[in-house]
Structure formats: C-alpha cells, structure tokens
Amino acid sequence: MKILLAVDGSACTKRMLAYLAAHDEFLGKGHRYTVLTATMAVPPHAEGFFDRETVANYYRAEAQDVLKPVRAFIAQQGWDAEFVDKVGHAPDAILEAERQGGFDLVVMGSHGHSPLASVLLGSVTNKVLNHSRTPVLVVR
C-alpha cells in the first residue's frame, strides 16, 4: 500500500505516528510511506527584503525542524519512507501530492478545533477530507 503521511511537527503529528506504530498490523511494515510537510510561503512583500538563498535556507530549516523527529521515529519503526517538503498552503500541498502520487491512503492528525474555530481559522483536515480523491484516515 502507498501511504501519504501529512505532518506538521505538532502534538497531532506525534499522536498520528504513535497510532500507526500501535496498529502496525493495519499499517506497519511492508508499506511505502511518503512523509510530507508544507511550510507557509513568505509573503512576497516580505520576501523582497531577503536574497533567494536566505529564503531557501529558511524553508529548508523549517522543513527539517518538522521532519527530523519524524525521520528518527520512522527509522526506529523500520518503515520504508520518502520525505518531501513543499512550500505553500498545507491543504493545497497535501492535495497536490495526493493527486500526483497515486496514493492508496492519506493519514493525518487533527487538532480537533471546535466548529467555530475551524470556520475562523480554517482547517487543513476539513479541506483535505472535502477534496481528496483518496481515502483519508484522521487521527484525533
């Protein structure tokens, strides 16, 4: 099975990974994982104050802060994984990867905001659930 893991480095990511490890009979070894994180783009008016290399280094550092502990966890589990970092709005990056990657399943954690908070703040999980063509497993 080809599985996309959407991670953001939050406690939700840790819970999602712990869930997968605890249910390895369902989603453990033998599957191909792609771990995706998305870093919000620096606004164009702010990006103009920095050279391209500085901005690129910022994006790399942000992605590595998220992916480093995930890499360690996945290595400890012995899972086969590819790591991808994108720049942009997280739900758009997840949906683009899902459509281009031919995944069988998308797995993501949920912050569990109230309905009002989701309306005000937006919800990555809700957007992915509403627009994904692939089954999505949400770990709360």
TIGUSE-861340 format. One line per field, with one value per atom (N, C-alpha, C, O): x, y, z. Coordinates in steps of 0.2 Angstrom, whole numbers, plus 5000, padded with zeros to 4 digits. Layout:
N
u <- [X|...]
v <- [Y|...]
w <- [Z|...]
***
This chain:
140
u <- [5004|5000|5005|5010|5003|5006|5003|4997|5006|5003|5006|5012|5002|5005|5003|4998|5009|5008|5009|5015|5004|5005|5007|5003|5012|5015|5016|5018|5015|5017|5021|5022|5023|5028|5024|5027|5017|5014|5012|5015|5009|5007|5003|5002|4999|4994|4998|4996|5004|5009|5011|5011|5013|5016|5010|5012|5004|4999|4997|4996|4997|4996|5001|5000|5008|5013|5013|5014|5011|5010|5004|5005|4999|4993|4995|4994|4999|5001|5006|5005|5010|5015|5011|5013|5006|5002|4998|4996|4996|4992|4996|4993|5002|5006|5003|5005|4999|4996|4991|4990|4989|4985|4989|4988|4994|4998|5005|5009|5008|5015|5020|5019|5024|5030|5027|5021|5030|5028|5025|5023|5023|5020|5025|5031|5024|5028|5025|5019|5029|5026|5030|5036|5026|5029|5027|5021|5031|5030|5031|5036|5025|5025|5024|5020|5028|5027|5027|5030|5023|5022|5024|5021|5028|5030|5026|5026|5023|5019|5024|5029|5022|5027|5027|5023|5033|5035|5031|5031|5027|5023|5028|5034|5026|5030|5033|5039|5029|5032|5037|5042|5037|5042|5048|5054|5047|5052|5057|5063|5055|5059|5065|5069|5064|5069|5075|5080|5075|5080|5082|5078|5088|5090|5087|5085|5087|5084|5087|5084|5094|5097|5095|5094|5094|5091|5084|5083|5080|5073|5073|5070|5077|5078|5080|5078|5085|5088|5082|5082|5078|5073|5068|5066|5066|5061|5064|5061|5071|5074|5074|5073|5076|5077|5070|5069|5065|5058|5056|5053|5057|5055|5059|5056|5066|5070|5068|5068|5066|5063|5057|5056|5053|5047|5049|5047|5053|5055|5060|5060|5065|5070|5067|5069|5063|5060|5056|5055|5052|5048|5053|5051|5059|5063|5066|5066|5068|5070|5065|5067|5059|5053|5052|5052|5052|5051|5057|5056|5063|5069|5068|5070|5066|5066|5060|5061|5055|5050|5052|5049|5057|5059|5055|5055|5051|5047|5051|5056|5049|5051|5048|5042|5052|5048|5053|5059|5049|5052|5050|5044|5054|5052|5052|5057|5047|5045|5043|5039|5046|5044|5042|5046|5037|5034|5033|5033|5033|5032|5025|5023|5021|5014|5009|5011|5003|4997|4996|4996|4996|4997|4991|4993|4985|4980|4981|4980|4983|4984|4990|4990|4996|5001|5000|5002|4996|4993|4989|4990|4984|4980|4984|4982|4989|4993|4997|4997|5000|5004|4999|5001|4994|4989|4987|4987|4986|4983|4989|4988|4995|5001|5004|5007|5003|5007|5004|5007|4998|4994|4994|4995|4992|4992|4986|4981|4986|4980|4977|4971|4981|4978|4982|4988|4978|4981|4980|4975|4985|4985|4987|4992|4983|4985|4982|4977|4985|4982|4977|4977|4973|4969|4969|4970|4969|4970|4963|4963|4958|4952|4949|4945|4949|4946|4939|4936|4936|4928|4926|4930|4920|4917|4918|4920|4917|4918|4925|4927|4930|4937|4939|4943|4936|4938|4935|4939|4930|4927|4932|4934|4934|4938|4945|4948|4948|4955|4956|4961|4951|4951|4954|4956|4953|4955|4958|4955|4965|4968|4965|4964|4963|4960|4953|4952|4949|4942|4943|4940|4948|4949|4951|4949|4956|4958|4953|4952|4949|4943|4938|4935|4937|4932|4934|4930|4941|4943|4947|4949|4949|4953|4950|4944|4953|4950|4952|4950|4956|4959|4956|4955|4955|4953|4958|4964|4955|4959|4958|4952|4963|4962|4965|4970|4960|4961|4962|4958|4968|4969|4968|4972|4964|4962|4967|4966]
v <- [4994|5000|5006|5006|5011|5018|5023|5024|5025|5029|5036|5037|5041|5048|5050|5050|5052|5055|5062|5064|5066|5073|5075|5074|5078|5080|5088|5091|5090|5097|5098|5104|5093|5094|5095|5096|5095|5097|5090|5085|5091|5085|5081|5075|5083|5079|5074|5069|5077|5073|5067|5061|5068|5063|5058|5052|5060|5056|5051|5045|5054|5051|5045|5039|5047|5042|5036|5031|5038|5033|5029|5023|5031|5027|5022|5016|5024|5020|5014|5009|5016|5011|5006|5000|5009|5004|5000|4994|5001|4997|4995|4995|4992|4990|4984|4983|4981|4975|4978|4975|4984|4988|4992|4991|4995|5000|5000|5005|4994|4994|4993|4996|4988|4987|4984|4981|4985|4982|4987|4986|4993|4998|5003|5004|5007|5013|5019|5021|5023|5029|5035|5035|5040|5047|5052|5052|5055|5059|5066|5068|5070|5077|5082|5082|5088|5093|5099|5100|5104|5111|5117|5117|5121|5127|5133|5133|5137|5143|5147|5149|5149|5154|5161|5163|5164|5170|5175|5174|5180|5184|5188|5190|5189|5192|5199|5200|5203|5209|5209|5213|5204|5202|5199|5200|5194|5191|5195|5194|5201|5206|5209|5211|5208|5211|5206|5208|5200|5195|5192|5192|5189|5186|5179|5177|5176|5170|5164|5160|5165|5159|5160|5154|5166|5166|5163|5160|5165|5162|5155|5151|5152|5145|5141|5136|5144|5142|5142|5137|5147|5147|5141|5138|5140|5135|5128|5124|5127|5121|5119|5114|5125|5124|5123|5118|5126|5125|5117|5114|5115|5108|5103|5098|5104|5100|5100|5094|5105|5105|5101|5097|5100|5096|5088|5084|5088|5081|5077|5071|5080|5077|5072|5066|5074|5069|5064|5058|5065|5060|5055|5049|5058|5053|5048|5042|5051|5046|5041|5035|5043|5039|5033|5027|5035|5031|5026|5020|5028|5024|5018|5013|5021|5016|5011|5005|5013|5008|5003|4998|5005|5001|5002|4997|5007|5008|5011|5015|5010|5012|5019|5019|5024|5031|5036|5035|5040|5045|5052|5052|5057|5063|5069|5070|5072|5078|5084|5084|5090|5096|5101|5101|5104|5109|5115|5116|5121|5127|5129|5128|5131|5133|5132|5130|5133|5132|5124|5120|5122|5115|5110|5105|5112|5108|5107|5102|5113|5113|5108|5104|5108|5104|5097|5092|5095|5088|5086|5080|5090|5088|5087|5082|5091|5090|5084|5080|5083|5077|5070|5066|5071|5065|5064|5058|5069|5068|5065|5061|5068|5066|5060|5056|5058|5052|5045|5040|5045|5038|5035|5029|5038|5035|5031|5033|5026|5022|5025|5024|5029|5032|5038|5038|5043|5049|5048|5047|5049|5049|5056|5058|5058|5065|5065|5062|5069|5071|5077|5080|5077|5083|5087|5084|5093|5097|5097|5099|5095|5095|5101|5102|5106|5113|5112|5108|5117|5117|5119|5122|5118|5120|5128|5130|5132|5139|5141|5145|5137|5139|5136|5140|5131|5129|5134|5135|5137|5142|5148|5151|5150|5156|5155|5159|5149|5148|5144|5144|5141|5136|5129|5129|5124|5118|5114|5112|5112|5108|5102|5099|5099|5092|5092|5088|5097|5098|5099|5096|5103|5104|5098|5096|5094|5088|5083|5080|5082|5077|5079|5075|5086|5088|5087|5087|5087|5087|5081|5081|5077|5071|5066|5065|5063|5058|5051|5046|5051|5045|5045|5050|5039|5038|5042|5042|5045|5049|5046|5046|5044|5042|5048|5050|5050|5056|5053|5050|5055|5053|5059|5064|5059|5064|5064|5068]
w <- [5000|5000|5000|5003|4996|4996|5000|4999|5005|5010|5011|5012|5011|5012|5019|5021|5022|5029|5029|5028|5031|5031|5038|5043|5039|5046|5046|5042|5053|5054|5060|5062|5063|5069|5075|5081|5075|5081|5085|5083|5091|5095|5091|5092|5086|5082|5078|5077|5075|5071|5076|5074|5082|5086|5088|5088|5089|5090|5084|5085|5079|5072|5071|5070|5072|5072|5077|5075|5083|5088|5087|5088|5084|5082|5077|5077|5072|5066|5069|5067|5074|5077|5081|5081|5085|5089|5085|5087|5079|5074|5068|5063|5070|5064|5060|5054|5063|5059|5054|5049|5055|5050|5045|5039|5047|5043|5044|5043|5047|5048|5043|5037|5044|5039|5032|5032|5027|5021|5016|5011|5019|5015|5013|5016|5008|5006|5008|5006|5013|5015|5012|5011|5011|5009|5014|5016|5018|5023|5020|5017|5021|5018|5023|5027|5023|5027|5022|5017|5024|5020|5024|5030|5022|5025|5022|5015|5025|5023|5019|5022|5013|5010|5013|5016|5013|5015|5010|5004|5013|5009|5004|5006|4998|4993|4995|4993|4998|5000|5005|5006|5009|5014|5011|5013|5007|5003|5000|4999|4997|4994|4998|4995|5004|5009|5010|5013|5007|5008|5001|4996|5001|4995|4994|4999|4988|4987|4992|4994|4993|4997|5004|5007|5007|5013|5014|5019|5009|5009|5009|5012|5004|5003|5009|5011|5013|5019|5024|5028|5024|5029|5028|5033|5022|5020|5022|5025|5020|5022|5030|5032|5033|5041|5044|5048|5041|5044|5043|5047|5037|5035|5039|5041|5040|5044|5051|5054|5054|5061|5062|5067|5057|5057|5055|5059|5050|5048|5052|5052|5055|5059|5064|5064|5069|5073|5070|5072|5065|5061|5058|5058|5055|5052|5057|5056|5063|5068|5070|5071|5071|5073|5068|5069|5061|5056|5055|5054|5056|5056|5062|5061|5067|5073|5072|5074|5068|5067|5061|5060|5057|5051|5045|5041|5045|5039|5033|5034|5027|5021|5020|5019|5020|5019|5015|5015|5011|5007|5011|5013|5011|5014|5009|5005|5009|5005|5008|5013|5006|5009|5004|4999|5005|5000|5003|5009|4999|5001|4999|4993|5003|5001|5007|5012|5005|5010|5011|5006|5017|5018|5015|5012|5015|5012|5004|5001|5001|4994|4992|4988|4996|4995|4996|4993|5001|5003|4997|4995|4995|4989|4983|4979|4981|4975|4976|4971|4981|4982|4981|4978|4984|4984|4977|4975|4973|4966|4962|4957|4963|4958|4960|4956|4967|4969|4969|4970|4967|4966|4973|4973|4978|4985|4986|4983|4990|4992|4998|5000|5002|5009|5011|5010|5013|5016|5024|5026|5028|5035|5038|5036|5042|5045|5052|5054|5056|5063|5063|5058|5068|5068|5074|5080|5074|5080|5084|5090|5081|5084|5087|5092|5082|5084|5084|5081|5088|5088|5081|5077|5079|5073|5072|5066|5077|5076|5075|5070|5078|5077|5070|5067|5068|5061|5056|5051|5057|5052|5052|5047|5058|5059|5057|5053|5059|5057|5051|5048|5048|5043|5046|5051|5042|5044|5038|5033|5039|5034|5034|5028|5039|5039|5035|5031|5036|5033|5026|5022|5024|5016|5013|5008|5016|5013|5013|5008|5018|5018|5013|5009|5012|5007|5000|4995|4998|4991|4989|4984|4994|4992|4988|4989|4983|4979|4982|4980|4988|4991|4998|5001|5000|5007|5012|5011|5017|5022|5029|5031|5033|5040|5044|5043|5048|5053|5060|5062|5063|5070|5074|5073|5079|5083|5089|5093]
***
